[in-house]
Amino acid sequence: MLLSQINGPEDLKQLSVDELASLAAEIRQFLIEKLSVTGGHLASNLGVVELTLALHYRYNSPTDKFIYDVGHQAYVHKMLTGRMDQFDTLRKLNGLCGFVKRRESEHDVWEAGHSSTSLSAAMGMALARDLKGENFKVVPIIGDGALTGGMAFEALNHIGHEKKKLMVILNDNEMSIAPNVGALHNYLSRIRSDRTYLRAKDEIEILLRKIPAIGGKLAKTAEKVKDSLKYMMVPGILFEELGFTYLGPVDGHDIQKLLETFKQADNVEGPVLVHVLTTKGKGYKPAEADSYKWHGISPYKIESGQVLKAVGNPMYTEVFGQTLIELAEQDERIVAVTPAMPGGSGLIPFSERFPDRMIDVGIAEQHAATMCAALAMEGMKPVYAVYSTFMQRAYDQIVHDICRHNANVMFAIDRAGFVGADGETHQGAYDIAFMRHIPNLVMMMPKDENELRHMMKTALDYNDGPIAYRYPRVNGTGVKLDEELVSIPIGSWQKLREGEGIAIAAIGPMVQVAEEAADQLKSAGIKVTVINARFLKPLDSAMLLEVVKSHGTMLVLEEASQAGSLGSAILEFYAEHEITGIDIKLMGIPDRFIEHGSIKEQREQVGLTVEAVVQKVQQAKAEQAFAYGKKTLPS
């Protein structure tokens, strides 16, 4: 077993190239076995085994910098840099992160959970290297899906202009998470299929060298001939025109060819783009056959590929997808828009039912937002289905193009709140804080999956501007789903139970936590008011004014950043109305990034549990009693 001999990149360099091929097979078997227990990003990592081996064999990490775009394809990198014995803890609390993590290893030089950042990071590191007079390689590894992101093109343009020496690895597997879309994808597909290209450049150079006495006007003519032939024969001209030397395409599963290409790249001054062709899911038939399903996978049976999913109520995402179909059958104006997440956003059934009204723009959140604004202005009803963590990439477009225009865009914000094993780069904790202050926008969040359906109907019936409904990455509560959908009055909250002295205002899954806490408190003789604060903007001002008349304390409970979210909004409301007769206590996500683990563990970390709410209310009750006692003391 070669794998047991690898404790760091230096051990890899003791092997022959033939031994590297054997090691690749062992790495694949290791990943298949480990991820069958932990789950994780299997297909993407199986596809980059030889590429990662070749990089570590040729270069010297961490002196040379490997920058993984997104980072979910870095499992092999982690294995080769001394973390093999931690894979049993992958994506678990206090365990190995599913993405690149600087704190884990000196070999992890750049963290990312969002796509299209690697090229900008590479340019920054190359600039710093040259300014400091240092000498090391900078190697960003970016997928063809991530290359569709606008930020990647901004970086390509700058790198090509500055002519900094770095080597971009374009890992072309024809996939991001979902199948790639767009003109760039089609362009890369042509390069993949054009076998004449593999000989073109060499034959052109041989032809030109045979022309005698090239000089003066003849030299210029030769250059024009060369350029013309290059345009006809070299599909990689896009990258050449951007200032890169284009090498490839090269078989990403042939280590010898990869090493030869890297050696060639090292001899080029300026930026080089190496186009590497890989197969996502390579070496495991179920993953090769359906790399979309096996991109991020739950535990599974190795022999059959059967995924071991816990049986439970439908997830909010599934309820959203089905409800959108129902609404779209009634309203032809509905168009679903997603930035490369049709499956994760629950839109595959919609795309099958309404293929012409389903638009996947690729990894292009900004473009999606502005396009939705224009769709709305032309009388359509666009539904921008996006994860909370990815929507923040389109903040400027939300402000400038949607809200400023008061465009009637519907935001379906998935993964709102904690997301579990994906960790801190994917937490949906900040969208309330960065959206509720934008003029014209309405925001809401349901207490259960049935209320989500009614909120979707509310959004469809609303014609006065942008409106958002956010929902979590959890299974629904199992409530009965109403067949007839009705609009909820904008800005209205719902009082679920009447109590005395203390009110709990909660949103989303925290409403259930508040209800369970209220049951426990009732057994202890404390009756609290529980409010479903389902509209984050506008607030229910009438209920807020009513609560202050009969309650001395309000506890605001939300699975969102404590700074800037619902609690802040309520504090602002009372301050604006100069109301001081109520004590506001906040329970939310504190001012720090919350790392990977289960959602239950993440809630426990920050005190968003039934037990914590009970304790907080009991403390508030004691404070009220103490304050009352002080007031009755003689002066």
N, C-alpha and C positions, 0 to 999 in steps of 0.2 A: 504494500500500500504506500503510494507516494504521498498521499494527502497527510498522513500522520507525520511526515518529515517537514512539513511546511509550517513554520512558526512566524515567518516574516518574509518580506520580499527578497531578502538576501539568500534565503534557502532556495528560492525559485531559480536563481541564477546558477545553481549547481547542477541543474538538470539539462539534458539535451532537448532539442526541439521535439524529437520523437517522444521523449518522456512527457513533455508538456501535453501532447495529444492524449496520452494515457491519463494524465492528471485531470484533464478536462472532463473525461468520462466519470472519474471519481467525484469531481465537484458536482456534476449534475446529479449523480445518485445521492450525494449528501443533501443537496437542496430539496430534491423530491421527497426524501425521507423526513427531513426536519420540518418542512412546511406542511406535510400531511398532518402534523400534530399542532403546529402553531398557527397555520395559515400565513398569508402574506403575499408579496408580489412575486409570483413564481415565473410566469411566462417571460416577463421582461428580463429577469436574471438568467434564465436558461439560454436566452438569446445572446448574451454578451460574455459567455464563459471564455472563449478563445480570445476575444478582443481584450478582455481584462488581463488575461495571462500574458498576452503579447506586450501590453503596455508596461506591466510590472517587470517583465523580463528585459525589455529594451531600456527602460528608464529607471530613475532612482528616486522613488517616493520615500520620504516627503520633501526632499530637496526639489525634485521636479514636481510640479503641481498638477494633479488630476482634478478637474472640476466637473462633477457630474450634474447635468441638468436634471432637475426634479430630485434625483437621488434615490428613487425607489429601485433602480437597477444596479445598486452598489453592493449587493449582498456578497458577490464574488470578491470584490475589493475588500470587504470586511474580513472575509475568510483568509485572504492572503496577507492581511496586516495584523494577524495575531488575535482575532476575535472568534475563531471557530468554536471554541469551547463555550461561547455565550449564546449560541443559536437556540438553545432550549428556552431562552428567555425572550426571544424575538417578539417585539411589540407588546410585551407585558410590562406591568408597573415596575419601575426601577431596572428594567432589562434592556436588552439591545434595541436600539431605535430602528425602525423600518426605513429610515432615510439616513443620509450622511449626517454625522453629528460631530462637531468639532471637539466637544468635551470628551468623546469616546476615545479619540486617537489623533495623534499628530499627523496621520496620513489623511484625515478628513479636513480639507482646507477650506471647504465652502459648503454651507448648509442651504438646502432649498427643499421646499415641498410643492412649490409652484413652478411651472415650466418657463422656459425661454430666458432664464437669468444667467446661464453659464457663460455666454459670450461676452456680456458686459463685465462679469467678474474677471474673466480671463484678460480682457483689455486692461482693467485696473491693475491686475497683478503684473502684467507685462510692462506697463508704464512705471510702476513702482520699482520693478527689477532694473530697468534701464536707468532710471533716475538715481538709483543707489549704486549703480555700477556693478551689479551682481550678474550671475550667469547661471540660469536654470531654465528648464523647459516649462512652458505653460501649455497644457493640453485640456481644453474643454471637450466634453463628450456630450453631444446633443442629438436627440432623436429627430427623425423627419417630422413627427407630429409637433414637437416643440418648435421646430424651425418655422412653423406657420405663425407663431406669435410675433406681433409687431415689434416687440422689444428686441427680438433676435435680429431682425432686419436692420434696426437702428445700429446695433452693435456691429453687424457685418459691414455696414457702410463705413463706420468709423475706423474699424480695424484695417479695412482695405485702403482707406485714405492715409492713415498713419504709417502703414507698412511695417507694423511691429512684428517681430518674429514670434510666431506661435503656431501651433498645429491644431486645427479644429477637426475633431472626429465627427463626421455625420453618420450616426448609426441608423441606417435606413432599413427598417423592418416592415414598412408599409402600414404601420399602426401607431397611434398614440395610445389611448385607452380603447376608444372605439376606432373603427376604420377611418383613415384619414380622408379628408375632403379638400377640394380646392385645386387651383391651377398649379401650385407648387408641387403638390402630391402627384399630379399628372405629369409634370415635368420630370420629376425624379423617376417615375415609372418608365418614362421613355429612355432615360439613361440606363436603367436596369436592363431593359430589353434590347438595347442597341448594341449587338455584339461587334458590329463593324468598328465601333468606337475603340475597342480594346487595342486595335492595331493602328488606328488612324494617326495618332500623333507621331509614333515612331516612323511610319511610312512617309509622312510629310517631311520629317527632318531628313530622312535618307534621300528623298527626292531632291530637296533643296541643296544638300551637300554635293550632289552629283553635277549641279549646274556650275560650269567653270567661270572663273573670273568675275565673281559677284562683287560689284563695287559701284559706287555712284548711283546713277539712275537704275541700274540693274538690281542693286541691293534693295532700293525702295520698291521696285516692282516685285521682287521676291517676297518682301514683307507683306505686300498687298495680297500676293498669291497665298502666302501662308495664312494670313488673316481670313481670307475668303474660304479657304479649305477648312480652317478651324471652325468657322461659323457653320459650314455644311456638315462637318464630320464630328465635331466635338460638342456633345450635348451639355457638357459642363461649362459652357461659355458664360452662363449667368454668373457663376462664381469668379471666373477669369475676369470678367468685366468689372466686377466689384473689387478687384485688386488681389485676388487669391490665386495661387498656383493650385490647380485642381488635379488631384491624383485619384484614379479609380475609374469605375467602381472595382472594389476588391472584395473577394470572398471573405466574409467576416468569420468564417469557421475554418479557415486555412491559416494556421499560425505562421508557417513559413512565409506565405505571401504577405501577411500582415507585417512581419518583421522586415521583409525586403522593402515594403512600401514606406515604413517608418524611417528606414535608413535613407531612402531617397528623399523623404521630406526633410530630414535633418540637414541635407546638403543645399537646401533652398534658402535663399535670403528672403525675409519677409514672410507674410502669412501663407499658410498652406491649408487647404481643405482636403481631407482624406475621406472619400466616400466609401463607406463600408456597408456591405450588404449582409444582413443577418436574418435569421428566422426566429421570430418570437415563439417561445415555447420549445425550442430545439431540444430533442432528445427525450421528450415525454409526449406520447401520441395524443392523449386528450388535450394537452396544452397547445400542441401544434395545430390540431384540428379546430380549436376554438380559443384562440389566444385572447379574444375579448373577455370571455367568461373567466379565463385563467389569469387575467392581468392581476387582480387582487382577489385572492381566493380564501375561503374558509377552510378549516380542516377537512380532509378528504381521505378516501380509501385509495391507496396507491394502485392496486391491481385493476380496479374498475373505473377509477376517476370519479366515483360517486362523492358528491359534496355532502358533508355531515352538518346540516343546518338544524338548529333547534326549531321545534314546532312551536308556533305562537300566533298571535294576532297579526294581520297584515301590517306592514310598515306604513308610516305616513306617506312615504314616497309612492307606494303602490296605490294607496287611496287617492292621492293626487292624480296619478296617471289615469286611473279609471274614471274619476270624476271629470277630468278634462275632456275625455272622449264623450261623455254624456252631454256636457255643455256644448262641445263643438258640433254635435249632431243637431243641436237646436239653433246654433248661431254660426253661420258660415264665415263670419268675420274673424273668428279665432284662428290665430297662427301661433304655433309653438316654436320657440327659438331656444337653442342650446349651444353653448360653446364646448363642443366635443364630449358632451356627457349625456347622450341619449339614453343609455342604459341606466347609469347611476341616478339620473333624474326621473326615471320611471316612464320615459317617453317612447320606448320601443313599441308597445301596443298602439299608441297614438300614431306613430309613423306608419304602421301597417294599415291602420284604418284610414288615415288621411295623409298619404305620402306627399301630396302637393302642398300641404299646410304644415309640414314639419321641416324646419330649417336648421341644419347643423352647420355652424360657421367655422368649425375647427377651433383650435385654441386661440380665440380672438374675442375675449370678453368685452373689450372696448368697442370694437366694431359691432358686436351684437347689440350693445346698449344703444348706440347711435342709430343703428338700423331699425331697432324697435321704435325709437322716437319717430322716425320717418314713416314707418308703417302706420303708427297711430295717427299721424297727421293726415294720412290718406284714407282714414276711415276704418282701418283694420283694428282688431283687438289682439295685439301681440302679447303673448305670455312668455316672459323671459325666465326660463327655468334654469336656475344656477345655484351652485353651492354658496353658502354665505362666505366662505373663505376665498372663493374665486371671484365673487362679485366685487370685493374690495379692489380688485385690479381695474375696475371700470369706474372708479369713484368720480373722476372728472367728467366723464360722459353722463353719469347720472345727474350731476349738478348742472352741467352746462347745456346738455342736449335734451335731457328728459324733463327734469323738474323746472328749469328756467323756461322751457317752452310749454310747460304744463301739459305735456303729452300724456295721453291716456294709456300708459304702459302698465301692464300687470306684472309684478315681480313675484315669482314663486321661489322663495328662498329656502332651499333645502339645507340639511345639516346645520340648522340653527341651534347653538348650544354646544355641548361636548360631543365629540365624535369618536371617542374611544381610542383604538389602537393606532390610528393615523397621527394622533398627537398634536403638538403645539402649532405646527404650520397649517393645520386643517381645522382648528377649533373655530366654530361659528359664534364667537363671543363678542364681536365688535360691530356688527351691522346696525344694531339699534343706535349705538352711540354716534356712528358716522352718518346715519341717515335721518334720524328724527329731527335734526335741526335744519334740514333743507326745506325751504318753502315749497308749498303745494303738495307735499307728499303725505299720504295716509299710510299708517303701518298698523298691522294687527297680527295676533298670534293666537291659535286655538288651544283650548284646554284638552281637546280630544279629537279623534279623527272625524267624528260626525260634525263637529263645529268647523273643522277645516273645509268640509264640503260646502257648508253654508257661507263661509268666508270667500270661497271661490265664486259662488253665485253673487255675493255682495260685490266682489271686484268686477265681475262681468257687467253688472247693472250700473256700476259707478261710471259716470261720464265726465267728471269734473277735474281729471288730472291723473297723475300716477298713483298707484295703490299697490301695496306690498302685503303679502301674507308669508309668514315664516313658520317653519315646522321642523321638528327635530329628527335626528337619525335614530329612531327607536321604533319598536312595535307599538301599534295603537293600544288603547286601553280595552278594546273589545266591546265598546258600546254599540248599540243598534244603530245602523245607518238609515237615516230618513230617506225615503224615496223622493219626496217633494222638497226641493231646495228653495229657501227663501233668503232674502237679503236681511242682513243685520243692520240696524240703524247705526250710521257712522258715529264713532266716538262713544258708543254705549258700553258700559261695563255691566257685569252680572253679579248680583249679590246671591251667593250660594247658601249661606246660612247667617242667621242673625245672632250676634253675641253682645257682650257688654264690655266696655272699657278698652278692648284691644281688637284691632282689625288687622287681618292679613290680606294684603293685595298681592296676588301672584299671577304669573303668566305661564302659558305652555304647560310642560310637564310638572312644573312647580305647583300648579293648582292641585294636582292629585296629592303631592307632598303636603300641602297646606291642609287639605281635607283629612288626610290620615292623622296629621298632627292634632287637628281640631278634635278628632274622635278620642285620641289619647288624653287630651286636656280636659275634655268633657268628663271623662272617667275620674279625673282628679278634681272635678268641681269647678273648672274654669271654662266658661263659654266665650268663644271668640267669634267675631264676624269674619267670614271668608268671602273675598271678592275675586272674581275672575276678571282681571284687568286686561281684557282681550284687545283693547285698542291702545297701542303705544303712542299713537298720534292720530287724531287729537285725543286728549285725555277726557274722561267723563267728569267735567267740572262740577256738575250738579251733585254727583255722588261724593266727590271729594269734599265739597262744602257740607254735605249732609253728614259725612263720617266725623268731621271735626266737632260737630255739635254734641255727639254722644260717645266719643272715644278719645282717650287721652294719649293713646299710642297707636301708630300704624307701623306694621312690619312689612317691608316690601321684599318680596321673594322672587328672584329671577335667575335663570341660568344664562347670564350675560355679564359683560364687564360691569362691575359695580360703578365704575366711573362713566358717567355719560348716558346711562340707560334709563330704565323706568324709574328707579329710585331718584335719580338726579332730576328727572322731569317733574316728579311729584314735589320734591323740595323746591324747585323753581316756581311751581304753581303756588305753593303756600307763601313763598317769599314775595312773589308778585302781588298777591292779595293781602300781604301784610298780616298773615294769620300765624300766630305764635302759640296757640293753645293746644298743639298736638306734637308729640315727640315722634320723629320719624327714625326708624331703625332699618338699616339696609343689610340685606343678605344676597350677595351675588358673587361673581368671580373676582377675586382680588387683583391688584395691580401687578400681576406677574403671569408669565406664560405657563400653562399647565401641560405637562408632558404626557406621553402615551400611557395607556393602561385601559382598563374597562371603564365605561361611563359610570358605573356604580362606584368604582374606586376614585374616579376623578371628582365625583360629587362629594365623596367622603373627605377627600383632601381639602376641599374648600368649605366644608360644613353645610352643604346643601342637602341635608337629610331630614327625615322626620324627627329624629332624636335631637338634632341641633335646633330645629324650629321649636320643639317643645321646651327645650332649655331656655331659648331666647325669650319665649313668651313668659315663662315662669319668672325669669329675671325681671322682665318688664312689669309683671304683676307686683313683684316685691318692691320695685322702685316706685310704683304708683302708691302702694300702701305706705311706704316711708315718706313720700312727699305729702300725702294726705295727713299723716301723723304730724309732720313738721308744721303744716298749716294750722293745726288745731292747738298747737302749743301757745301758752300765753306769751305775749311780747315782753 
